[in-house]
Amino acid sequence: MIRLDAINKSFDLRYKRDDFSLKEAFVTLFRRSFHELKYIDHINPPIYQIYGNKIEDDQTGVTHVLKNISLNIEKGEIVAIIGRNGCGKSTLLKLIAGIYFQDSGKLRVHGRISPLIELGAGFHPEFSGRENVFINGQILGLSVAYLRKRYDEIVKFAGIEQFMDLPVRIYSSGMYMRLAFSVAVNVDPDILLIDEILGVGDSDFQQKCQKKLDEFKRNNKTIVLVTHALDIVKSWATRAIYLKNGEVVFDGSPAECINIYQTDVDSDQQREDSSGSTQIFTSFPKLESTVTWGQITKVEGQTVDEAFCQLLELNPEHPGLRVVLDLCNVSIGGHLVFRLLNTEENIILFEQNVSLNEPATKSLSGTKHQFYHLECPDLSNLSQGEYLVQILSQTNNHHDTTLLQFKLMIQHNENQRGLINLPFKIEVQNALPA
Amino acid sequence: MHSLLEFNRNLALSLYQKRRIIWALAIRELKVRYKGSILGFFWTFMNPLLLMVIYTVVFTSIFKTNITHYEVYVFAGILLWNAISGCLNDGAACIVQNSALITKAALPPEIFPLRVVLTHFLNYLLTLPLLFGFSILRGLVPTPHALQLLYLIPIAMFLMLSVVLGLSVLGAFFRDIQYLVNTLSFALFFTIPVTYPLSILPEKLQTVLMLSPLTQLIQMNVDAVFFGKTINSGMLTATLGMTVIFLVISLLIVRKFHTRIAERI
């Protein structure tokens, strides 16, 4: 049984900076205003301060993550918490797990908790799979005797018998996750907290996991689940909660909750699509630099409050381009596409497709920023003229959404025509060259 | 006052509940140190052995120290000092280094200081047979007074735990504490009677240095294993007193900061 009564939680993001040190703490003691401090210490402010949506409107650096949350979760309920990245889902789970502590409000938990927040957190790369099963099992609260008894079963479940005596650093990420999951499902808590760990391994392994989870359900365990997999919510949860910006928007039947969530996301999307295409960025930190070879105009794309485009700059020395995007609040398909078009002929001169299906993007959760640096360091082969640069999100069935686009003017040699720029030399001599 | 007692009770309870995992992590840490090296555990001896040789050469041939079996004296001191400085250095870093276990596996941060102390003193215990072996080899048979280690080591561990508990939390909040401790522990080494006997110092300086519980520990250690003397009960009381003071300071630090540790690492 879990009771939350008017829970509030905020984070002080000042301290999230890597370089927060004793010196600064000391200085802050004497200079209460941190706002002052950050501009003294940083001629180049940290990247999130350029566009940090939540930080900019609150100069103290405090983000209110959960606002006045009251919930009762009874024994045997399977509660799914859904919502966009950064809405406070994981923070809520970590509060229940006792990792974070609330600022105000009451939180009571009855029963033994097993938090499955990130699997294999206790794995040590230098140790063999066997040793890691034991240590990780103990971290999860299992006894050595129990682990010894279940060892064969755990290994069989993971399906990596032949690798158990090798260090886990040589495991593939799939093997690693499967082993971690196999240990984790052996826990026997009253309350199970699951954060985005479903969806490990191939479909065969998925089925095994599903069976295990059904077993938990049959045994009348309380389960709180944070996930983006809406089909799991629909088929499996008994109750769903939609969190938006730290507040409960809906609490009730999973099907209804998913509907509300999806309409919400769709309407947000539409608003972005309709207003986004006319939104003009004006405040890029380095847009009005004194670059002689070219110029960026007509920047269009996602709305500014998404804290989306962190940086767009031209290399002042020679033709080159750099973009930094923060994809933490952006719903994107499986691929990121960089595209360069010739506007007169409307042909694609260059396109690079980047698949985002790497583990790094999977763990993308909460307010964690995901900065993508896109760089085209050498554009000197482009002839003089106007170009269109697009950055798109592409789903697996090639449905494109424009995230950002802008016009790029390149000027060098006035007497040049054509699509590309080639090194060219002309010399006049009186005699025939030797 | 009541709430402080309540807090301490809960802290002790959480350490007790996690005793198995603390032990398992301490053992793992010991294994990690020598994993992948051919000589493995042998390295535990190599470092103090080498230091002992260096100090012996330097101090007997250059500074002409008058202690007989100086090499045993240095070795006894270095082994304990290694455990102490290991506790201080790892202690300042332990919460930050284990952030995944704290924020992902929901282990309470307070268990890591205890793990650090356990690891280093287990390592120390494992090197003790070498100390006695070496001592006998050099013709210095330990007296029954060495048995005083049976209570001296637990006291040393308790003292280090009292210090490391607060230090680890501060280290999680201010990263430069780690560097500070590294530097300070190097300086501390010269204030303790490892390379020299306390008696060669002017009396005033002796009194000042003896205020440090680390000096007291090292002195009691050589009294037990090298000089074969009964440990001075006044010194022992002083150490215990210092331990209590450090423990109270540490507990106050932990109580003030512990709710925010997980979000700062």
Interface residues (C-beta under 8 A of the other chain):
Chain A: F11 D12 Y15 F20 S21 L22 K23 A25 K94 A97 G98 I99 Y100 F101 I113 P115 I117 E118 A121 G122 H124 E126 F127 E131 F134 I135 Q138 I139 L140 G141 S143 V144
Chain B: R20 I21 A24 L25 R28 K31 V32 K35 G36 A100 L101 I102 T103 K104 A105 A106 L107 F173 F174 R175 D176 I177 L180 T259 R260 A262 E263 R264
